[in-house]
Amino acid sequence: MSAVREETIGPEEMRKRLYQTFKNRGVLDTLKAQLRNQLIHELQHPALKGDVAPRALPSEPDSVVVTASNSLVADHLLKAGYEYTLSVFYPESGMSKDKVFSTRDLLQLLKISPRSSLYKSLVSCLVILYIY
């Protein structure tokens, strides 16, 4: 019968190995994003205790400019592959996938005519970006 020798490591070494493993696999970034999202949610919507009345969150009218700006940011995050940042950005900004303006919507808001060479140039550049 052969003896199997097990390596014994201390708690500090175990912590370092786990940290490095989580970091290498992207688990650490995922956990940070989820924790950040939950913290923001808890700060915005604190749990009710007893008879304390809920605070009304300041409401800001949804302006076209704000929605357009948020759409540009969401589009950038999506194209850059920042999925976790986007998952935090949507609830924080009050946006959702179905509220994001398309590029053509944004060009229309800027009053760029679909018949203009600028419009055609911008749309063709976007088609090339989507292909690659």
C-alpha positions as CSV (number, residue, x, y, z in Angstrom):
1,M,0.0,0.0,0.0
2,S,1.5,3.3,-1.0
3,A,1.2,6.3,1.2
4,V,-0.3,9.4,-0.3
5,R,1.2,12.5,1.1
6,E,-1.1,15.5,1.3
7,E,0.2,19.0,1.2
8,T,-0.9,21.0,4.2
9,I,-1.3,24.7,3.7
10,G,-2.0,27.4,6.2
11,P,-5.0,29.7,6.2
12,E,-3.0,32.6,4.7
13,E,-1.7,30.6,1.8
14,M,-5.2,29.2,1.2
15,R,-6.6,32.7,1.1
16,K,-4.0,33.8,-1.4
17,R,-4.6,30.8,-3.7
18,L,-8.4,31.3,-3.6
19,Y,-8.0,35.0,-4.3
20,Q,-5.7,34.3,-7.3
21,T,-8.0,31.6,-8.6
22,F,-11.1,33.8,-8.4
23,K,-9.2,36.7,-10.0
24,N,-7.9,34.5,-12.9
25,R,-11.4,33.1,-13.6
26,G,-13.2,36.4,-13.5
27,V,-15.2,35.4,-10.4
28,L,-13.8,38.2,-8.4
29,D,-15.0,40.9,-10.8
30,T,-18.4,39.3,-11.0
31,L,-18.8,39.2,-7.2
32,K,-17.6,42.9,-7.0
33,A,-20.2,44.0,-9.6
34,Q,-23.0,42.1,-7.9
35,L,-22.1,43.4,-4.5
36,R,-21.8,47.0,-5.8
37,N,-25.2,46.6,-7.5
38,Q,-26.8,45.3,-4.3
39,L,-25.2,48.0,-2.2
40,I,-26.6,50.7,-4.6
41,H,-30.0,49.1,-4.5
42,E,-30.0,49.0,-0.7
43,L,-29.0,52.6,-0.4
44,Q,-31.7,53.7,-2.8
45,H,-34.4,51.4,-1.3
46,P,-33.7,50.9,2.4
47,A,-35.6,48.1,4.1
48,L,-38.6,49.3,6.1
49,K,-38.4,48.8,9.8
50,G,-41.4,49.3,12.1
51,D,-43.7,52.2,11.3
52,V,-41.2,54.3,9.4
53,A,-42.7,55.7,6.3
54,P,-40.8,55.1,3.1
55,R,-38.8,58.0,1.7
56,A,-39.9,59.1,-1.7
57,L,-37.1,59.0,-4.2
58,P,-36.6,62.3,-6.0
59,S,-38.3,61.9,-9.4
60,E,-36.6,63.4,-12.4
61,P,-38.6,63.7,-15.5
62,D,-37.4,61.4,-18.3
63,S,-36.2,63.9,-20.8
64,V,-35.2,63.0,-24.3
65,V,-31.7,64.4,-23.8
66,V,-31.2,62.2,-20.7
67,T,-32.5,59.1,-22.5
68,A,-30.4,59.8,-25.5
69,S,-27.3,60.3,-23.4
70,N,-28.0,57.1,-21.5
71,S,-28.6,55.3,-24.8
72,L,-25.1,56.4,-26.0
73,V,-23.5,55.1,-22.8
74,A,-25.4,51.8,-22.9
75,D,-24.5,51.3,-26.6
76,H,-20.8,51.9,-25.8
77,L,-20.9,49.5,-22.8
78,L,-22.6,46.9,-24.9
79,K,-20.2,47.2,-27.9
80,A,-17.1,47.3,-25.6
81,G,-18.3,44.0,-23.9
82,Y,-18.7,45.6,-20.5
83,E,-21.6,43.3,-19.6
84,Y,-21.3,43.6,-15.8
85,T,-21.0,47.4,-16.0
86,L,-24.1,47.5,-18.2
87,S,-26.0,45.3,-15.8
88,V,-25.3,47.9,-13.1
89,F,-25.9,50.9,-15.4
90,Y,-29.4,49.8,-16.5
91,P,-31.1,49.9,-13.1
92,E,-29.0,52.8,-11.8
93,S,-30.0,55.0,-14.8
94,G,-33.6,53.7,-14.9
95,M,-33.0,52.3,-18.4
96,S,-33.8,48.9,-19.8
97,K,-32.9,47.2,-23.1
98,D,-36.3,48.2,-24.6
99,K,-35.8,51.9,-23.7
100,V,-32.5,52.4,-25.4
101,F,-32.6,54.5,-28.5
102,S,-31.2,53.0,-31.7
103,T,-28.5,54.8,-33.6
104,R,-31.1,55.8,-36.2
105,D,-33.3,57.2,-33.5
106,L,-30.4,59.3,-32.3
107,L,-29.6,60.5,-35.7
108,Q,-33.2,61.5,-36.2
109,L,-33.1,63.4,-32.9
110,L,-30.1,65.3,-34.2
111,K,-32.1,66.2,-37.2
112,I,-29.7,64.5,-39.6
113,S,-31.6,63.8,-42.8
114,P,-31.6,60.1,-43.9
115,R,-30.9,61.5,-47.4
116,S,-27.8,63.3,-46.4
117,S,-24.3,62.0,-47.0
118,L,-23.4,62.4,-43.3
119,Y,-26.3,60.1,-42.4
120,K,-25.3,57.5,-45.0
121,S,-21.7,57.7,-43.9
122,L,-22.6,57.2,-40.2
123,V,-24.9,54.3,-40.8
124,S,-22.4,52.6,-43.1
125,C,-19.7,53.0,-40.4
126,L,-22.0,51.4,-37.9
127,V,-22.8,48.5,-40.2
128,I,-19.0,47.9,-40.6
129,L,-18.6,48.0,-36.7
130,Y,-21.3,45.4,-36.3
131,I,-19.7,43.1,-38.8
132,Y,-16.4,43.2,-37.0
